[in-house]
Amino acid sequence: MSIPPLSIGLVLAVLGAGCIASSALDADQRAVAGAGPVLDWHPGTAADVPGLYSSTAISGPAAAVLFEVHYRFDANGSFTGAALVGTPEPQFQVLTGAWRLEGELLYLSGEGEPARLEVAGEHLRLAGAEGTVVLRRRSGG
């Protein structure tokens, strides 16, 4: 499977291609074990975005195909990202492009649906119709 250019990023574009069938889990399979600290989310600004990030949580339909996501956002509006995608065989999908923030909406490469951007400390949360990804800032970026 090849992933088309990102709409809200590698995270949600995979599902936007319509390649994943819907599935349901039993209640005991949906339980969260050892939930982390509660984060105080608020709308992000363009100044919050630059940095190197790795995913800490992926939820919604996106979780059915994404194992992990990594991004580097530069202050000049460029980004690069990689996602470990599990369909049909696990492989990394990579994309480089431009990002922009309009209000609370983060657009990647100017195509497709944006993601709502929220921040909490060193975390970014990108949320769209196909799922939510929480990213944590890494050092060295």
MORA-V625573 format. One line per field, one symbol per residue. phi: phi as a letter, one per 40 degrees, with the letter a starting at -180 (. if undefined). psi: psi as a letter, one per 40 degrees, with the letter a starting at -180 (. if undefined). burial: + if it has 24 or more other C-alpha atoms within 12 Angstrom, else -. A space follows every 50 residues. Layout:
phi: ???
psi: ???
burial: ???
This chain:
phi: .bccdccbhddccdcccgcbccabbcdccccccgdcccbccadcbdcccd ibbbcbabbgddccbbcabbbbbbccgcabaabcbbbcbdacbbababba bbgcbcbbggbgccbcbbbafcbbbbbaccibbbbbcbcgb
psi: hihiiiceiddeddddefehiiiiiiddeeihhfiaihigiihiiddedh ihiiidhhiaddedehdiihihhideeiiiiihhhehdihihhiiiaiii hhbehhhheeiaiiihhiihbeiihhhadeahhhihhiie.
burial: --++++++++++++++--------------------------++-+-+++ ++++++++++++++++++++++++--+++++++++-+----+++++++++ +--+++++++-+++++++++-+++++++-++++++++----
